[in-house]
């Protein structure tokens, strides 16, 4: 279903782009760092295979998940935003 070769090449391109943007850094391979870029490449491939409605629902779910990590200062705004996103997600999936 997914072209794993393209996904791996995309991950390497993301990883190389990170270091090409910062030529002053010493280049070393760390598996945890590459795993991050590989997960991004997989997510991009999965989203490319989704319909527009499914992709928007996945993006909303990710935004709701990220709201857990807001500071206490923005907690009230986060609650409003979570409510708005949940309403939009229910409307999309219905």
PyMOL Python script that loads the backbone (N, CA, C, O; Angstrom):
from pymol import cmd

cmd.read_pdbstr("""\
ATOM      1  N   UNK A   1       0.822  -1.183   0.000  1.00  0.00           N
ATOM      2  CA  UNK A   1       0.000   0.000   0.000  1.00  0.00           C
ATOM      3  C   UNK A   1       0.871   1.254   0.000  1.00  0.00           C
ATOM      4  O   UNK A   1       0.692   2.125  -0.851  1.00  0.00           O
ATOM      5  N   UNK A   2       1.792   1.356   0.922  1.00  0.00           N
ATOM      6  CA  UNK A   2       2.683   2.517   0.967  1.00  0.00           C
ATOM      7  C   UNK A   2       4.025   2.149   0.345  1.00  0.00           C
ATOM      8  O   UNK A   2       4.505   1.026   0.498  1.00  0.00           O
ATOM      9  N   UNK A   3       4.612   3.088  -0.344  1.00  0.00           N
ATOM     10  CA  UNK A   3       5.931   2.879  -0.923  1.00  0.00           C
ATOM     11  C   UNK A   3       6.966   3.209   0.158  1.00  0.00           C
ATOM     12  O   UNK A   3       7.290   4.373   0.391  1.00  0.00           O
ATOM     13  N   UNK A   4       7.473   2.165   0.807  1.00  0.00           N
ATOM     14  CA  UNK A   4       8.391   2.360   1.932  1.00  0.00           C
ATOM     15  C   UNK A   4       9.711   2.990   1.498  1.00  0.00           C
ATOM     16  O   UNK A   4      10.354   3.693   2.278  1.00  0.00           O
ATOM     17  N   UNK A   5      10.111   2.738   0.257  1.00  0.00           N
ATOM     18  CA  UNK A   5      11.342   3.341  -0.254  1.00  0.00           C
ATOM     19  C   UNK A   5      11.209   4.867  -0.316  1.00  0.00           C
ATOM     20  O   UNK A   5      12.116   5.599   0.081  1.00  0.00           O
ATOM     21  N   UNK A   6      10.070   5.325  -0.817  1.00  0.00           N
ATOM     22  CA  UNK A   6       9.839   6.780  -0.886  1.00  0.00           C
ATOM     23  C   UNK A   6       9.759   7.395   0.506  1.00  0.00           C
ATOM     24  O   UNK A   6      10.244   8.504   0.731  1.00  0.00           O
ATOM     25  N   UNK A   7       9.147   6.672   1.436  1.00  0.00           N
ATOM     26  CA  UNK A   7       9.027   7.184   2.802  1.00  0.00           C
ATOM     27  C   UNK A   7      10.406   7.307   3.444  1.00  0.00           C
ATOM     28  O   UNK A   7      10.696   8.303   4.107  1.00  0.00           O
ATOM     29  N   UNK A   8      11.257   6.296   3.250  1.00  0.00           N
ATOM     30  CA  UNK A   8      12.611   6.342   3.811  1.00  0.00           C
ATOM     31  C   UNK A   8      13.424   7.467   3.171  1.00  0.00           C
ATOM     32  O   UNK A   8      14.173   8.157   3.862  1.00  0.00           O
ATOM     33  N   UNK A   9      13.284   7.656   1.866  1.00  0.00           N
ATOM     34  CA  UNK A   9      13.996   8.746   1.181  1.00  0.00           C
ATOM     35  C   UNK A   9      13.515  10.104   1.678  1.00  0.00           C
ATOM     36  O   UNK A   9      14.307  11.035   1.827  1.00  0.00           O
ATOM     37  N   UNK A  10      12.223  10.210   1.931  1.00  0.00           N
ATOM     38  CA  UNK A  10      11.685  11.470   2.460  1.00  0.00           C
ATOM     39  C   UNK A  10      12.238  11.733   3.854  1.00  0.00           C
ATOM     40  O   UNK A  10      12.553  12.874   4.192  1.00  0.00           O
ATOM     41  N   UNK A  11      12.358  10.684   4.667  1.00  0.00           N
ATOM     42  CA  UNK A  11      12.921  10.845   6.012  1.00  0.00           C
ATOM     43  C   UNK A  11      14.377  11.291   5.946  1.00  0.00           C
ATOM     44  O   UNK A  11      14.799  12.173   6.694  1.00  0.00           O
ATOM     45  N   UNK A  12      15.142  10.674   5.046  1.00  0.00           N
ATOM     46  CA  UNK A  12      16.545  11.085   4.888  1.00  0.00           C
ATOM     47  C   UNK A  12      16.638  12.528   4.405  1.00  0.00           C
ATOM     48  O   UNK A  12      17.510  13.280   4.840  1.00  0.00           O
ATOM     49  N   UNK A  13      15.734  12.910   3.504  1.00  0.00           N
ATOM     50  CA  UNK A  13      15.741  14.289   3.006  1.00  0.00           C
ATOM     51  C   UNK A  13      15.429  15.265   4.144  1.00  0.00           C
ATOM     52  O   UNK A  13      16.055  16.321   4.242  1.00  0.00           O
ATOM     53  N   UNK A  14      14.474  14.923   4.993  1.00  0.00           N
ATOM     54  CA  UNK A  14      14.166  15.779   6.139  1.00  0.00           C
ATOM     55  C   UNK A  14      15.361  15.871   7.086  1.00  0.00           C
ATOM     56  O   UNK A  14      15.700  16.951   7.571  1.00  0.00           O
ATOM     57  N   UNK A  15      15.991  14.730   7.341  1.00  0.00           N
ATOM     58  CA  UNK A  15      17.146  14.696   8.244  1.00  0.00           C
ATOM     59  C   UNK A  15      18.301  15.506   7.669  1.00  0.00           C
ATOM     60  O   UNK A  15      18.939  16.271   8.392  1.00  0.00           O
ATOM     61  N   UNK A  16      18.579  15.345   6.374  1.00  0.00           N
ATOM     62  CA  UNK A  16      19.657  16.101   5.734  1.00  0.00           C
ATOM     63  C   UNK A  16      19.332  17.586   5.688  1.00  0.00           C
ATOM     64  O   UNK A  16      20.224  18.417   5.858  1.00  0.00           O
ATOM     65  N   UNK A  17      18.081  17.928   5.464  1.00  0.00           N
ATOM     66  CA  UNK A  17      17.684  19.331   5.441  1.00  0.00           C
ATOM     67  C   UNK A  17      17.916  20.006   6.772  1.00  0.00           C
ATOM     68  O   UNK A  17      18.238  21.193   6.830  1.00  0.00           O
ATOM     69  N   UNK A  18      17.753  19.248   7.841  1.00  0.00           N
ATOM     70  CA  UNK A  18      18.002  19.781   9.186  1.00  0.00           C
ATOM     71  C   UNK A  18      19.466  20.188   9.332  1.00  0.00           C
ATOM     72  O   UNK A  18      19.770  21.242   9.891  1.00  0.00           O
ATOM     73  N   UNK A  19      20.361  19.357   8.833  1.00  0.00           N
ATOM     74  CA  UNK A  19      21.783  19.675   8.970  1.00  0.00           C
ATOM     75  C   UNK A  19      22.282  20.635   7.911  1.00  0.00           C
ATOM     76  O   UNK A  19      23.218  21.391   8.169  1.00  0.00           O
ATOM     77  N   UNK A  20      21.693  20.633   6.734  1.00  0.00           N
ATOM     78  CA  UNK A  20      22.102  21.587   5.711  1.00  0.00           C
ATOM     79  C   UNK A  20      21.730  23.008   6.110  1.00  0.00           C
ATOM     80  O   UNK A  20      22.385  23.963   5.691  1.00  0.00           O
ATOM     81  N   UNK A  21      20.683  23.153   6.916  1.00  0.00           N
ATOM     82  CA  UNK A  21      20.270  24.472   7.387  1.00  0.00           C
ATOM     83  C   UNK A  21      21.203  24.983   8.489  1.00  0.00           C
ATOM     84  O   UNK A  21      21.233  26.178   8.784  1.00  0.00           O
ATOM     85  N   UNK A  22      21.963  24.064   9.092  1.00  0.00           N
ATOM     86  CA  UNK A  22      22.877  24.426  10.180  1.00  0.00           C
ATOM     87  C   UNK A  22      24.263  23.831   9.917  1.00  0.00           C
ATOM     88  O   UNK A  22      24.652  22.854  10.557  1.00  0.00           O
ATOM     89  N   UNK A  23      25.006  24.420   8.977  1.00  0.00           N
ATOM     90  CA  UNK A  23      26.299  23.816   8.614  1.00  0.00           C
ATOM     91  C   UNK A  23      27.352  23.903   9.720  1.00  0.00           C
ATOM     92  O   UNK A  23      28.358  23.196   9.660  1.00  0.00           O
ATOM     93  N   UNK A  24      27.143  24.744  10.715  1.00  0.00           N
ATOM     94  CA  UNK A  24      28.111  24.882  11.793  1.00  0.00           C
ATOM     95  C   UNK A  24      28.031  23.741  12.803  1.00  0.00           C
ATOM     96  O   UNK A  24      28.932  23.587  13.627  1.00  0.00           O
ATOM     97  N   UNK A  25      26.953  22.929  12.754  1.00  0.00           N
ATOM     98  CA  UNK A  25      26.808  21.829  13.695  1.00  0.00           C
ATOM     99  C   UNK A  25      27.638  20.626  13.264  1.00  0.00           C
ATOM    100  O   UNK A  25      27.777  20.341  12.075  1.00  0.00           O
ATOM    101  N   UNK A  26      28.179  19.935  14.244  1.00  0.00           N
ATOM    102  CA  UNK A  26      28.891  18.703  13.946  1.00  0.00           C
ATOM    103  C   UNK A  26      27.868  17.648  13.540  1.00  0.00           C
ATOM    104  O   UNK A  26      26.850  17.456  14.205  1.00  0.00           O
ATOM    105  N   UNK A  27      28.158  16.978  12.449  1.00  0.00           N
ATOM    106  CA  UNK A  27      27.190  16.022  11.928  1.00  0.00           C
ATOM    107  C   UNK A  27      27.437  14.644  12.532  1.00  0.00           C
ATOM    108  O   UNK A  27      28.510  14.060  12.387  1.00  0.00           O
ATOM    109  N   UNK A  28      26.423  14.153  13.204  1.00  0.00           N
ATOM    110  CA  UNK A  28      26.476  12.824  13.770  1.00  0.00           C
ATOM    111  C   UNK A  28      25.113  12.189  13.661  1.00  0.00           C
ATOM    112  O   UNK A  28      24.094  12.873  13.755  1.00  0.00           O
ATOM    113  N   UNK A  29      25.085  10.895  13.466  1.00  0.00           N
ATOM    114  CA  UNK A  29      23.813  10.207  13.312  1.00  0.00           C
ATOM    115  C   UNK A  29      23.324   9.735  14.676  1.00  0.00           C
ATOM    116  O   UNK A  29      24.029   9.023  15.392  1.00  0.00           O
ATOM    117  N   UNK A  30      22.115  10.141  15.020  1.00  0.00           N
ATOM    118  CA  UNK A  30      21.480   9.669  16.238  1.00  0.00           C
ATOM    119  C   UNK A  30      20.162   9.028  15.841  1.00  0.00           C
ATOM    120  O   UNK A  30      19.327   9.643  15.177  1.00  0.00           O
ATOM    121  N   UNK A  31      19.994   7.798  16.255  1.00  0.00           N
ATOM    122  CA  UNK A  31      18.821   7.029  15.837  1.00  0.00           C
ATOM    123  C   UNK A  31      17.520   7.667  16.317  1.00  0.00           C
ATOM    124  O   UNK A  31      16.513   7.621  15.611  1.00  0.00           O
ATOM    125  N   UNK A  32      17.531   8.260  17.511  1.00  0.00           N
ATOM    126  CA  UNK A  32      16.314   8.883  18.024  1.00  0.00           C
ATOM    127  C   UNK A  32      15.904  10.074  17.170  1.00  0.00           C
ATOM    128  O   UNK A  32      14.719  10.294  16.919  1.00  0.00           O
ATOM    129  N   UNK A  33      16.887  10.834  16.731  1.00  0.00           N
ATOM    130  CA  UNK A  33      16.600  11.997  15.898  1.00  0.00           C
ATOM    131  C   UNK A  33      16.060  11.557  14.540  1.00  0.00           C
ATOM    132  O   UNK A  33      15.091  12.127  14.038  1.00  0.00           O
ATOM    133  N   UNK A  34      16.694  10.533  13.944  1.00  0.00           N
ATOM    134  CA  UNK A  34      16.215  10.043  12.661  1.00  0.00           C
ATOM    135  C   UNK A  34      14.822   9.434  12.802  1.00  0.00           C
ATOM    136  O   UNK A  34      14.005   9.549  11.888  1.00  0.00           O
ATOM    137  N   UNK A  35      14.543   8.796  13.921  1.00  0.00           N
ATOM    138  CA  UNK A  35      13.218   8.212  14.149  1.00  0.00           C
ATOM    139  C   UNK A  35      12.141   9.293  14.128  1.00  0.00           C
ATOM    140  O   UNK A  35      11.028   9.062  13.655  1.00  0.00           O
ATOM    141  N   UNK A  36      12.479  10.470  14.643  1.00  0.00           N
ATOM    142  CA  UNK A  36      11.541  11.590  14.610  1.00  0.00           C
ATOM    143  C   UNK A  36      11.209  11.957  13.166  1.00  0.00           C
ATOM    144  O   UNK A  36      10.039  12.122  12.821  1.00  0.00           O
ATOM    145  N   UNK A  37      12.234  12.086  12.321  1.00  0.00           N
ATOM    146  CA  UNK A  37      12.002  12.443  10.923  1.00  0.00           C
ATOM    147  C   UNK A  37      11.305  11.318  10.167  1.00  0.00           C
ATOM    148  O   UNK A  37      10.527  11.583   9.250  1.00  0.00           O
ATOM    149  N   UNK A  38      11.570  10.082  10.532  1.00  0.00           N
ATOM    150  CA  UNK A  38      10.890   8.955   9.911  1.00  0.00           C
ATOM    151  C   UNK A  38       9.404   8.960  10.274  1.00  0.00           C
ATOM    152  O   UNK A  38       8.558   8.650   9.435  1.00  0.00           O
ATOM    153  N   UNK A  39       9.091   9.308  11.512  1.00  0.00           N
ATOM    154  CA  UNK A  39       7.680   9.381  11.902  1.00  0.00           C
ATOM    155  C   UNK A  39       6.961  10.501  11.154  1.00  0.00           C
ATOM    156  O   UNK A  39       5.789  10.363  10.802  1.00  0.00           O
ATOM    157  N   UNK A  40       7.655  11.596  10.915  1.00  0.00           N
ATOM    158  CA  UNK A  40       7.063  12.686  10.130  1.00  0.00           C
ATOM    159  C   UNK A  40       6.807  12.235   8.695  1.00  0.00           C
ATOM    160  O   UNK A  40       5.760  12.539   8.124  1.00  0.00           O
ATOM    161  N   UNK A  41       7.760  11.512   8.115  1.00  0.00           N
ATOM    162  CA  UNK A  41       7.591  11.021   6.750  1.00  0.00           C
ATOM    163  C   UNK A  41       6.417  10.053   6.657  1.00  0.00           C
ATOM    164  O   UNK A  41       5.649  10.101   5.696  1.00  0.00           O
ATOM    165  N   UNK A  42       6.271   9.170   7.654  1.00  0.00           N
ATOM    166  CA  UNK A  42       5.134   8.250   7.668  1.00  0.00           C
ATOM    167  C   UNK A  42       3.825   9.018   7.800  1.00  0.00           C
ATOM    168  O   UNK A  42       2.857   8.722   7.100  1.00  0.00           O
ATOM    169  N   UNK A  43       3.792   9.998   8.690  1.00  0.00           N
ATOM    170  CA  UNK A  43       2.571  10.788   8.864  1.00  0.00           C
ATOM    171  C   UNK A  43       2.193  11.501   7.567  1.00  0.00           C
ATOM    172  O   UNK A  43       1.020  11.538   7.193  1.00  0.00           O
ATOM    173  N   UNK A  44       3.187  12.065   6.882  1.00  0.00           N
ATOM    174  CA  UNK A  44       2.920  12.745   5.611  1.00  0.00           C
ATOM    175  C   UNK A  44       2.383  11.780   4.562  1.00  0.00           C
ATOM    176  O   UNK A  44       1.476  12.122   3.803  1.00  0.00           O
ATOM    177  N   UNK A  45       2.950  10.561   4.520  1.00  0.00           N
ATOM    178  CA  UNK A  45       2.486   9.562   3.553  1.00  0.00           C
ATOM    179  C   UNK A  45       1.053   9.131   3.858  1.00  0.00           C
ATOM    180  O   UNK A  45       0.243   8.965   2.945  1.00  0.00           O
ATOM    181  N   UNK A  46       0.747   8.955   5.118  1.00  0.00           N
ATOM    182  CA  UNK A  46      -0.607   8.562   5.501  1.00  0.00           C
ATOM    183  C   UNK A  46      -1.609   9.662   5.174  1.00  0.00           C
ATOM    184  O   UNK A  46      -2.713   9.384   4.705  1.00  0.00           O
ATOM    185  N   UNK A  47      -1.223  10.908   5.423  1.00  0.00           N
ATOM    186  CA  UNK A  47      -2.123  12.025   5.124  1.00  0.00           C
ATOM    187  C   UNK A  47      -2.326  12.190   3.632  1.00  0.00           C
ATOM    188  O   UNK A  47      -3.401  12.599   3.193  1.00  0.00           O
ATOM    189  N   UNK A  48      -1.295  11.874   2.839  1.00  0.00           N
ATOM    190  CA  UNK A  48      -1.432  11.970   1.385  1.00  0.00           C
ATOM    191  C   UNK A  48      -2.430  10.928   0.863  1.00  0.00           C
ATOM    192  O   UNK A  48      -3.072  11.144  -0.165  1.00  0.00           O
ATOM    193  N   UNK A  49      -2.559   9.807   1.567  1.00  0.00           N
ATOM    194  CA  UNK A  49      -3.482   8.752   1.149  1.00  0.00           C
ATOM    195  C   UNK A  49      -4.913   9.000   1.630  1.00  0.00           C
ATOM    196  O   UNK A  49      -5.834   8.307   1.198  1.00  0.00           O
ATOM    197  N   UNK A  50      -5.109   9.972   2.510  1.00  0.00           N
ATOM    198  CA  UNK A  50      -6.440  10.262   3.052  1.00  0.00           C
ATOM    199  C   UNK A  50      -7.215  11.198   2.137  1.00  0.00           C
ATOM    200  O   UNK A  50      -6.642  11.915   1.317  1.00  0.00           O
ATOM    201  N   UNK A  51      -8.528  11.170   2.300  1.00  0.00           N
ATOM    202  CA  UNK A  51      -9.357  12.156   1.620  1.00  0.00           C
ATOM    203  C   UNK A  51      -9.212  13.486   2.366  1.00  0.00           C
ATOM    204  O   UNK A  51      -8.641  13.534   3.456  1.00  0.00           O
ATOM    205  N   UNK A  52      -9.721  14.538   1.785  1.00  0.00           N
ATOM    206  CA  UNK A  52      -9.608  15.866   2.409  1.00  0.00           C
ATOM    207  C   UNK A  52     -10.331  15.898   3.755  1.00  0.00           C
ATOM    208  O   UNK A  52      -9.855  16.514   4.708  1.00  0.00           O
ATOM    209  N   UNK A  53     -11.475  15.235   3.825  1.00  0.00           N
ATOM    210  CA  UNK A  53     -12.255  15.204   5.064  1.00  0.00           C
ATOM    211  C   UNK A  53     -11.504  14.440   6.159  1.00  0.00           C
ATOM    212  O   UNK A  53     -11.450  14.882   7.307  1.00  0.00           O
ATOM    213  N   UNK A  54     -10.931  13.301   5.797  1.00  0.00           N
ATOM    214  CA  UNK A  54     -10.171  12.506   6.760  1.00  0.00           C
ATOM    215  C   UNK A  54      -8.921  13.247   7.226  1.00  0.00           C
ATOM    216  O   UNK A  54      -8.568  13.196   8.404  1.00  0.00           O
ATOM    217  N   UNK A  55      -8.252  13.937   6.298  1.00  0.00           N
ATOM    218  CA  UNK A  55      -7.044  14.683   6.651  1.00  0.00           C
ATOM    219  C   UNK A  55      -7.372  15.814   7.623  1.00  0.00           C
ATOM    220  O   UNK A  55      -6.623  16.057   8.569  1.00  0.00           O
ATOM    221  N   UNK A  56      -8.486  16.502   7.391  1.00  0.00           N
ATOM    222  CA  UNK A  56      -8.887  17.583   8.299  1.00  0.00           C
ATOM    223  C   UNK A  56      -9.250  17.026   9.673  1.00  0.00           C
ATOM    224  O   UNK A  56      -8.922  17.637  10.691  1.00  0.00           O
ATOM    225  N   UNK A  57      -9.921  15.880   9.717  1.00  0.00           N
ATOM    226  CA  UNK A  57     -10.269  15.267  10.994  1.00  0.00           C
ATOM    227  C   UNK A  57      -9.009  14.859  11.758  1.00  0.00           C
ATOM    228  O   UNK A  57      -8.943  15.024  12.976  1.00  0.00           O
ATOM    229  N   UNK A  58      -8.010  14.330  11.051  1.00  0.00           N
ATOM    230  CA  UNK A  58      -6.750  13.950  11.701  1.00  0.00           C
ATOM    231  C   UNK A  58      -6.019  15.183  12.218  1.00  0.00           C
ATOM    232  O   UNK A  58      -5.438  15.151  13.303  1.00  0.00           O
ATOM    233  N   UNK A  59      -6.044  16.266  11.450  1.00  0.00           N
ATOM    234  CA  UNK A  59      -5.386  17.500  11.888  1.00  0.00           C
ATOM    235  C   UNK A  59      -6.073  18.076  13.124  1.00  0.00           C
ATOM    236  O   UNK A  59      -5.403  18.561  14.035  1.00  0.00           O
ATOM    237  N   UNK A  60      -7.387  18.026  13.160  1.00  0.00           N
ATOM    238  CA  UNK A  60      -8.123  18.521  14.331  1.00  0.00           C
ATOM    239  C   UNK A  60      -7.803  17.666  15.548  1.00  0.00           C
ATOM    240  O   UNK A  60      -7.582  18.196  16.637  1.00  0.00           O
ATOM    241  N   UNK A  61      -7.776  16.359  15.376  1.00  0.00           N
ATOM    242  CA  UNK A  61      -7.456  15.467  16.499  1.00  0.00           C
ATOM    243  C   UNK A  61      -6.051  15.754  17.033  1.00  0.00           C
ATOM    244  O   UNK A  61      -5.825  15.713  18.242  1.00  0.00           O
ATOM    245  N   UNK A  62      -5.112  16.042  16.136  1.00  0.00           N
ATOM    246  CA  UNK A  62      -3.743  16.385  16.559  1.00  0.00           C
ATOM    247  C   UNK A  62      -3.725  17.706  17.313  1.00  0.00           C
ATOM    248  O   UNK A  62      -3.016  17.844  18.310  1.00  0.00           O
ATOM    249  N   UNK A  63      -4.504  18.681  16.841  1.00  0.00           N
ATOM    250  CA  UNK A  63      -4.575  19.969  17.540  1.00  0.00           C
ATOM    251  C   UNK A  63      -5.160  19.805  18.937  1.00  0.00           C
ATOM    252  O   UNK A  63      -4.672  20.411  19.891  1.00  0.00           O
ATOM    253  N   UNK A  64      -6.204  18.986  19.062  1.00  0.00           N
ATOM    254  CA  UNK A  64      -6.809  18.740  20.371  1.00  0.00           C
ATOM    255  C   UNK A  64      -5.792  18.072  21.293  1.00  0.00           C
ATOM    256  O   UNK A  64      -5.690  18.426  22.468  1.00  0.00           O
ATOM    257  N   UNK A  65      -5.050  17.120  20.771  1.00  0.00           N
ATOM    258  CA  UNK A  65      -4.023  16.432  21.567  1.00  0.00           C
ATOM    259  C   UNK A  65      -2.946  17.413  22.031  1.00  0.00           C
ATOM    260  O   UNK A  65      -2.476  17.325  23.165  1.00  0.00           O
ATOM    261  N   UNK A  66      -2.555  18.340  21.170  1.00  0.00           N
ATOM    262  CA  UNK A  66      -1.508  19.311  21.523  1.00  0.00           C
ATOM    263  C   UNK A  66      -1.974  20.339  22.545  1.00  0.00           C
ATOM    264  O   UNK A  66      -1.147  20.973  23.200  1.00  0.00           O
ATOM    265  N   UNK A  67      -3.274  20.512  22.692  1.00  0.00           N
ATOM    266  CA  UNK A  67      -3.787  21.462  23.678  1.00  0.00           C
ATOM    267  C   UNK A  67      -3.474  21.031  25.114  1.00  0.00           C
ATOM    268  O   UNK A  67      -3.526  21.854  26.028  1.00  0.00           O
ATOM    269  N   UNK A  68      -3.153  19.762  25.321  1.00  0.00           N
ATOM    270  CA  UNK A  68      -2.789  19.279  26.651  1.00  0.00           C
ATOM    271  C   UNK A  68      -1.512  19.944  27.157  1.00  0.00           C
ATOM    272  O   UNK A  68      -1.274  20.008  28.363  1.00  0.00           O
ATOM    273  N   UNK A  69      -0.708  20.431  26.245  1.00  0.00           N
ATOM    274  CA  UNK A  69       0.604  20.959  26.611  1.00  0.00           C
ATOM    275  C   UNK A  69       0.656  22.481  26.664  1.00  0.00           C
ATOM    276  O   UNK A  69       1.733  23.070  26.582  1.00  0.00           O
ATOM    277  N   UNK A  70      -0.507  23.120  26.803  1.00  0.00           N
ATOM    278  CA  UNK A  70      -0.525  24.579  26.923  1.00  0.00           C
ATOM    279  C   UNK A  70      -0.219  24.981  28.369  1.00  0.00           C
ATOM    280  O   UNK A  70      -0.379  24.183  29.293  1.00  0.00           O
ATOM    281  N   UNK A  71       0.214  26.201  28.543  1.00  0.00           N
ATOM    282  CA  UNK A  71       0.535  26.691  29.879  1.00  0.00           C
ATOM    283  C   UNK A  71      -0.732  27.053  30.628  1.00  0.00           C
ATOM    284  O   UNK A  71      -1.800  27.185  30.030  1.00  0.00           O
ATOM    285  N   UNK A  72      -0.614  27.211  31.927  1.00  0.00           N
ATOM    286  CA  UNK A  72      -1.778  27.563  32.738  1.00  0.00           C
ATOM    287  C   UNK A  72      -2.337  28.925  32.359  1.00  0.00           C
ATOM    288  O   UNK A  72      -3.536  29.174  32.492  1.00  0.00           O
ATOM    289  N   UNK A  73      -1.469  29.794  31.892  1.00  0.00           N
ATOM    290  CA  UNK A  73      -1.904  31.137  31.519  1.00  0.00           C
ATOM    291  C   UNK A  73      -2.897  31.092  30.355  1.00  0.00           C
ATOM    292  O   UNK A  73      -3.820  31.905  30.289  1.00  0.00           O
ATOM    293  N   UNK A  74      -2.708  30.158  29.457  1.00  0.00           N
ATOM    294  CA  UNK A  74      -3.588  30.065  28.290  1.00  0.00           C
ATOM    295  C   UNK A  74      -4.623  28.964  28.440  1.00  0.00           C
ATOM    296  O   UNK A  74      -5.223  28.545  27.450  1.00  0.00           O
ATOM    297  N   UNK A  75      -4.842  28.490  29.659  1.00  0.00           N
ATOM    298  CA  UNK A  75      -5.753  27.374  29.880  1.00  0.00           C
ATOM    299  C   UNK A  75      -7.187  27.711  29.491  1.00  0.00           C
ATOM    300  O   UNK A  75      -7.878  26.865  28.923  1.00  0.00           O
ATOM    301  N   UNK A  76      -7.648  28.918  29.779  1.00  0.00           N
ATOM    302  CA  UNK A  76      -9.017  29.306  29.438  1.00  0.00           C
ATOM    303  C   UNK A  76      -9.189  29.341  27.925  1.00  0.00           C
ATOM    304  O   UNK A  76     -10.189  28.853  27.400  1.00  0.00           O
ATOM    305  N   UNK A  77      -8.221  29.914  27.227  1.00  0.00           N
ATOM    306  CA  UNK A  77      -8.289  29.931  25.766  1.00  0.00           C
ATOM    307  C   UNK A  77      -8.218  28.521  25.200  1.00  0.00           C
ATOM    308  O   UNK A  77      -8.872  28.217  24.202  1.00  0.00           O
ATOM    309  N   UNK A  78      -7.431  27.664  25.830  1.00  0.00           N
ATOM    310  CA  UNK A  78      -7.310  26.289  25.369  1.00  0.00           C
ATOM    311  C   UNK A  78      -8.631  25.553  25.517  1.00  0.00           C
ATOM    312  O   UNK A  78      -8.985  24.747  24.656  1.00  0.00           O
ATOM    313  N   UNK A  79      -9.362  25.812  26.585  1.00  0.00           N
ATOM    314  CA  UNK A  79     -10.672  25.175  26.769  1.00  0.00           C
ATOM    315  C   UNK A  79     -11.641  25.608  25.685  1.00  0.00           C
ATOM    316  O   UNK A  79     -12.387  24.788  25.150  1.00  0.00           O
ATOM    317  N   UNK A  80     -11.634  26.889  25.361  1.00  0.00           N
ATOM    318  CA  UNK A  80     -12.504  27.388  24.292  1.00  0.00           C
ATOM    319  C   UNK A  80     -12.121  26.781  22.948  1.00  0.00           C
ATOM    320  O   UNK A  80     -12.977  26.372  22.164  1.00  0.00           O
ATOM    321  N   UNK A  81     -10.822  26.734  22.702  1.00  0.00           N
ATOM    322  CA  UNK A  81     -10.345  26.187  21.441  1.00  0.00           C
ATOM    323  C   UNK A  81     -10.654  24.686  21.359  1.00  0.00           C
ATOM    324  O   UNK A  81     -11.050  24.197  20.300  1.00  0.00           O
ATOM    325  N   UNK A  82     -10.480  23.957  22.457  1.00  0.00           N
ATOM    326  CA  UNK A  82     -10.806  22.528  22.473  1.00  0.00           C
ATOM    327  C   UNK A  82     -12.287  22.314  22.169  1.00  0.00           C
ATOM    328  O   UNK A  82     -12.648  21.396  21.432  1.00  0.00           O
ATOM    329  N   UNK A  83     -13.135  23.158  22.734  1.00  0.00           N
ATOM    330  CA  UNK A  83     -14.575  23.048  22.501  1.00  0.00           C
ATOM    331  C   UNK A  83     -14.901  23.322  21.034  1.00  0.00           C
ATOM    332  O   UNK A  83     -15.704  22.613  20.427  1.00  0.00           O
ATOM    333  N   UNK A  84     -14.276  24.353  20.468  1.00  0.00           N
ATOM    334  CA  UNK A  84     -14.507  24.692  19.058  1.00  0.00           C
ATOM    335  C   UNK A  84     -14.034  23.571  18.140  1.00  0.00           C
ATOM    336  O   UNK A  84     -14.727  23.203  17.191  1.00  0.00           O
ATOM    337  N   UNK A  85     -12.836  23.025  18.430  1.00  0.00           N
ATOM    338  CA  UNK A  85     -12.297  21.956  17.598  1.00  0.00           C
ATOM    339  C   UNK A  85     -13.116  20.674  17.718  1.00  0.00           C
ATOM    340  O   UNK A  85     -13.326  19.973  16.728  1.00  0.00           O
ATOM    341  N   UNK A  86     -13.576  20.370  18.923  1.00  0.00           N
ATOM    342  CA  UNK A  86     -14.398  19.176  19.113  1.00  0.00           C
ATOM    343  C   UNK A  86     -15.706  19.302  18.350  1.00  0.00           C
ATOM    344  O   UNK A  86     -16.174  18.333  17.753  1.00  0.00           O
ATOM    345  N   UNK A  87     -16.295  20.485  18.365  1.00  0.00           N
ATOM    346  CA  UNK A  87     -17.532  20.711  17.613  1.00  0.00           C
ATOM    347  C   UNK A  87     -17.290  20.534  16.117  1.00  0.00           C
ATOM    348  O   UNK A  87     -18.102  19.924  15.421  1.00  0.00           O
ATOM    349  N   UNK A  88     -16.181  21.066  15.627  1.00  0.00           N
ATOM    350  CA  UNK A  88     -15.850  20.930  14.207  1.00  0.00           C
ATOM    351  C   UNK A  88     -15.583  19.466  13.846  1.00  0.00           C
ATOM    352  O   UNK A  88     -15.991  19.001  12.781  1.00  0.00           O
ATOM    353  N   UNK A  89     -14.903  18.749  14.728  1.00  0.00           N
ATOM    354  CA  UNK A  89     -14.598  17.333  14.484  1.00  0.00           C
ATOM    355  C   UNK A  89     -15.881  16.509  14.421  1.00  0.00           C
ATOM    356  O   UNK A  89     -16.016  15.636  13.564  1.00  0.00           O
ATOM    357  N   UNK A  90     -16.820  16.781  15.324  1.00  0.00           N
ATOM    358  CA  UNK A  90     -18.092  16.059  15.316  1.00  0.00           C
ATOM    359  C   UNK A  90     -18.857  16.372  14.041  1.00  0.00           C
ATOM    360  O   UNK A  90     -19.491  15.486  13.467  1.00  0.00           O
ATOM    361  N   UNK A  91     -18.807  17.619  13.591  1.00  0.00           N
ATOM    362  CA  UNK A  91     -19.517  17.995  12.362  1.00  0.00           C
ATOM    363  C   UNK A  91     -18.897  17.309  11.144  1.00  0.00           C
ATOM    364  O   UNK A  91     -19.615  16.923  10.222  1.00  0.00           O
ATOM    365  N   UNK A  92     -17.582  17.156  11.133  1.00  0.00           N
ATOM    366  CA  UNK A  92     -16.909  16.513   9.995  1.00  0.00           C
ATOM    367  C   UNK A  92     -17.218  15.023   9.956  1.00  0.00           C
ATOM    368  O   UNK A  92     -17.496  14.467   8.894  1.00  0.00           O
ATOM    369  N   UNK A  93     -17.169  14.384  11.108  1.00  0.00           N
ATOM    370  CA  UNK A  93     -17.351  12.935  11.152  1.00  0.00           C
ATOM    371  C   UNK A  93     -18.820  12.509  11.046  1.00  0.00           C
ATOM    372  O   UNK A  93     -19.106  11.338  10.794  1.00  0.00           O
ATOM    373  N   UNK A  94     -19.737  13.437  11.234  1.00  0.00           N
ATOM    374  CA  UNK A  94     -21.163  13.079  11.162  1.00  0.00           C
ATOM    375  C   UNK A  94     -21.658  12.935   9.746  1.00  0.00           C
ATOM    376  O   UNK A  94     -22.832  12.638   9.529  1.00  0.00           O
TER     377      UNK A  94
END
""", "prot")
cmd.dss("prot")
cmd.show_as("cartoon", "prot")
cmd.util.cbc("prot")
cmd.orient("prot")
